[in-house]
Amino acid sequence: MTANPKFRLFDLGINTALSTKVAEQLGVPLSPVEIRTFADHEIYERIVDSVRGIDVYVIAPIADPVNQNFMKLMIFIDAAKRTSAKSINVVIPYMGYARSDRKTRSREPIVARLVADMLESQGIKRVMTMDLHTPQLQGFFDIPVDHLIALPAQVDFLEKAGLVGQEVVCVASGPSTLKLVQRLATEINSQWAIIDGNRDPKQPARVTGNVAGKHAIIVADMVDTGQTMMKAATALKKAGAAEIDGLATHGVFSEQASENLQNSDLDHLFVSDTVAIPEEKQFPKLQVISVASLFAEGLKQVIEQKSLATVLKPKEEKEG
């Protein structure tokens, strides 16, 4: 895709590696933003070049530190609005606060809805994101939401690694990921199983499905503390799985997750690059799958006012 003076792509320093890859695949440079943090942690931002009458696209995961990075995004949006950008389009590879999507107890907030309202209040035109904690979060917005999935990049990675066929079993870490697991199993021609939804740390997890002697791949949307992934790995080992890998879109790795996952029953853990993983959170069992090509293709379709259906289609439909 050639450079288009009618749009500009920005990065706020939250996940520059991903933004750089997306820009390279679109064939455009990242436009500069001057960003400073004052001694009291207030954030200053200035868009260096004029964006008057230009469509603006900014890549900004709402990731750790979540509150600071959310403010970075909001401040950028305000700057773009005040300089008369034609439209402001926000790419949020990882949507922080997405787990606060409903009330489970009295007097609780629904923060995911609050975040959506705050973004919309600033006049953004659309949001592009990936693998929301629950797809229904799209309904919190009254503007277009392009909900990409990491599955195509994950399937490509697994095929290149030879992790396909009937000796592989895709394992849902809970009921919420069952549909995704079944689709993944279809794409790589494997079997599937499920871990029960019991999150009580005192109770062992149970496996429903045949995993004995198989190469098990635990599928989740994200890994935060890693407890769910590790509990599933322990259950699969007891059930006789020959090898155990984890596969997730978002690698958050809070607290001591990296160390704990390295010492767990997992053989490998595959995550995407929606969240930048600092050096201190990386560990030998970790491998990163880039989803830059999916965001680049998604943005290309949006910019050219074409359908995103081709980005979301299963592999067999694309080949057909």
Buried (B, 14 or more C-beta within 10 A) or exposed (E): EEEBEEBBBBBBEBBEBBBBBBBEBBEBEBBEBEBEEEEEEEBEBEBEEEBEEBBBBBBBBBBBEBEEBBBBBBBBBBBBBEBEBBBBBBBBBBBBBBBBBEEEEEEEEBBBBEBBEEBBEBBBBBBBBBBBBBEEBBEBBEBEBBBBBBBBBBBBBBEEEEBBEEEBBBBBBBEEBBEBBBBBBBBBEBBBBBBBEEEEEEEEBEBEBEBEEBBBBBBBBBBBBBBBBBBBBBBBBBBEBBBBBBBBBBBBBEEEBBEBBBEBBBBBBBBBBBBBBEEEBBBEBBEBBBBBBBBBBBBBBBBEEEEBEEBBEBBEEEEE
